[in-house]
């Protein structure tokens, strides 16, 4: 069965107008052409769709059922037409943003409330993922904006540096190590170390630090840096994180510099060759400002 769009269009117009004359006017073709399209459609589907009564076309029960399916098709076409108009006017374009957990609250959250909140014409999808996944999806243009840990990948992605700091050892204020000025791998030999996943740049830096010291912690828990902070606050161990993640966790912790230094950087990434979208530029700039303000407050 090979149905033609013109046949379905003629059928739909006849059903909605209840006549060949009105259908021919709507389609801007002759009445015999409409009748021929209906006959061809009936031949293709193997059903009688209309009966004549007193010079009028009456739809059969099968035609009524078929119309419901045809209407679904036209609803989809209408949605595509509206979407094309919205894209042309930059309205109702769904923005897809992904972020690592450390930047969601309060930074991305506040930026979205301030910038996207008043925009009822701006649908938004926001996912929270790990950096590796976000980098991959931005490269494939599945996300319009990704907020990730650095360093940037060697690719054509458009990246903006948001913030840089160094790793700290986070623990409850009454932890024995809280009395030290700095924390080194040697200080953590008898501790449970709470650390980010193996794909995290911070984790790779921590592994290098222990390797260079030819030492290893007694025990480790591998999870997100946000979870590291919550576990540390609960007394489960010492978390190696950064101050931005501590701010996101919003729990009572004492932070001590960790040596050797492990750099922690955040970046905003957009697909290669993507067009400029003002609202995304505004979101990135607002997050950058919030991160700078947070850095000033914690120094």
N, C-alpha and C positions, 0 to 999 in steps of 0.2 A: 504494500500500500504506500503510495507516494502522494501525499496531499500537498497542494500548492498554497502558498500564503494568500494568493488572490482569491482562491476558492473559499477559504475560511473568512476572508474579509467580506466577500459577497454574502455568505451565510449569516455572518454576524449582523450586517446591516439590514438584511431582510428580516431577521428575528427581532431586531430592535425597532424597526420602523413598520413592521407588519405589511410590507408591500414592496414590489419590485420597482415601482416608479420612484419612491423615496430613496430606495437603495441605489438606484442608478444615478440619481442626482448627487447623493453623498459621495459616490465613487467617481463621478464625472465620466460615466460610460453609458452606452445605450442600453435600453431595457433588455433587448435580446441577448446582449452580452452577459447581463446579470443572470438571466434564466439559464444560459448555457453553462455558466460557472456552477450554478446550483445543481444542474443535471450531472455535470462531471463529478461534483463532490459526492452526490448520491451514488454514482457508479463506483467510485473509489471505496466508499465506506460500506457499500452493499446494503443500504437502508433507504427507505422512503422518509424524507425529512419534512415534506410539506404535502398537504392535500388541498385541492381547490374546492371552495364552497361559495357559490354566488359571486364568482369573480374575485374572491379573496383567497389568499394563501394562508392556510392554517398549519401551524407546526405540529408535528406528531410528538408523542411522548419521548421518542428517541431524540428528536431535535432539541427538546428542552434539556435533556441530559447532556447532549453534545455541547450545547451553548455554555454550560457551566465550565466545561474544560477549555473551550475557546476563550472564555472570559479570563481564565487564569493566565493564558498566554498573553492576552492583551494587557493585563495588569502588569506583567513582567516587562513588556515593551514600554508601557507608560512610565514605569519606574526607571528604566534605562534612559528614557528621554528626559525625565526630571533630573536624573543624576548628571546627564551631560550638561544641562542648563546650570546646575549648581556648580559643577566643575568650572564652567566658563566664567561664572560670577564669583568663584571661590567661596561658595556657600555650601553648608552641609557636607563638606568633605571630611570624611572620618579620619581623624588623626590617630596614628598608632604609635604609642610610646612605650618603651620598656626601660626598666631601671633596676639596678642592684638595690638590695634592701637598705643599704646604708644611706642612700640619697632620697628615699621615699618620704620619710617623715623626719624633720619638718620641711625639708627643702623643696622637693618636687611638689609635695602636697600644698604648701603655701603658694608656690608659683602658679599651680593650676587653679587654686581658689581665686587668686587675684586676677589672672589673665583669662582663663577659660570660663570661670564662674559666670560672668555677665553675658557670655556669648551663647545664647540659646540656639544659634544657627550652626554650632560647631560640635558635632558628635565626637566622642573620644573613646578610645580603647587603651587601657593602661595595664601592662603586665609587669610582674616582678619576677625577674629571672637572674641567673648567674651571668657573669660577664662573657664567658665563652659563648653561651647561647645567644646573647644579645649581639655580640660582634658578628656571629654567623648570620643571624636573621637580618641585620642591617645591611650586610653585604649582599643579601638576596633581595633587598628592598621590601622585606616583610614588615619592617618597622620604619616609620618616618624619622624617628629620633630614638637613639639609645644612650643611656647614661651608664657608664661603665668604669671599671678600674683600668688604669693604664698599665703598661705603655701602649700607645696606639699600634695597631697592626700595620705592617708594611703593605698597604693597599691604597686604592684611590678614594677611600672613604673621606668624607669631609669631617674633620675633627676639630674640636675646640677644647683647649685645656681649661678645666674648671677650677682645680684646686690641687695643691700638693702639700704633703706633710710627711712625718715619719712615724713609724710604728712605736707604740707604747706597750708597756705591760700593765694590764688593768686587773685590779684585785680589790676586795673589800678594804675599807680604811683600817680595820683591825688586823689585817693579814701581817705576818712577821716581816715579809719583804717590803711592806709599806714604809718601813723606816729607812730604807736605802735610797740613795740619790739616783742611782741608775741600776738597771737590771741587765745582767749578761747571761749567756747560756749556762755558765757555771752555777748561777743562782737558782736555776730551774731544775737541777738534776734530781732533787727530791720532791718535785711538784708534779701535779697533773697539769699539763699545758693544754689550754683550749685554743685551737688553731683553725684557720680557714681551710677550705678544701684544697686538694693538691693542684688544681688548675689556677688557683689564685696567685697573682704576683707576690702578694705578701707572704703566702705560704712558701713559695719558692725561695724568697729571701731568708725566711726563717730556717728552712732546711739547709741553706748554704751556711748560715751562721753556726748551726750546730755541727755541721760537717767540718768547718774550718777549726772549730774548737775541739774537734775529735771527741765530742760528748753527745749524749742523747738524754732526753728527759725520762723520768721514771714511767710516765704514763701520758697518753694524749687522748683528746677528744676532738674529732674532726667534724666541723659543722660550719654553718654560716657565721660570719663575724658578729652579726646581730645576736645570734644564739650564744656565741662565746661570751658576750657581755652579760647576758642574762644568767648563764651558768656561773660566771665568775661572781656576780652579785649574790648568788645563792650559796657561795662558798665551795663550789666544786673544783676550783683551780685558778690558775693565772691565765688570763686571756691575752694573746698578742694580737692587738687590733690597732686602729687609729682613732683619733679623737672625734672624727666625724661620725664613725660608727657608734662611739660611746654616746654622742649627743642623740643619735637616732634611738638608741636603746633606752635612754632616759632612766637609768638606774643609778644607785649610789655606788660609785667606784672611785678608787684612787688610781691615778695614772702616773707611771714612772717611765722616763725615757728608756728605750731598749737599745743596747749596743751589742754588736755593730749596727750602725744605722740601716734601716730598711725603708726605702722611699715608698710612699703610697700616693698615687695620683689618680684623679678622676677626670674623665673626658666625656664630652658630648659628641656623638657620632651620627652622621647622616649618610644615606646612600650616595655613592658616586654619581655625579651628574644630576642629582635631584634639583628641582627648581627651588628657588627661595620661597619660603612660607613665613610671612612676617610673624605670625603668632608663635611659631617654633623658635624663631630668633629671640622673641621677647621672653619665652620660657627659659631658654638657655641663659640669657643675660640676667634674668632675675635669680636663677639658681646660683649663678656665679657670684652675684652680689651677696646673697644670703650666706654662702660659704665663706666669703671674705669677712663678713661681719662676725660669723661664728669664730673664725680664726683669731680675730682681734680680741674677742671676749675671753678666749681660753689661753691667751698668752700673758 
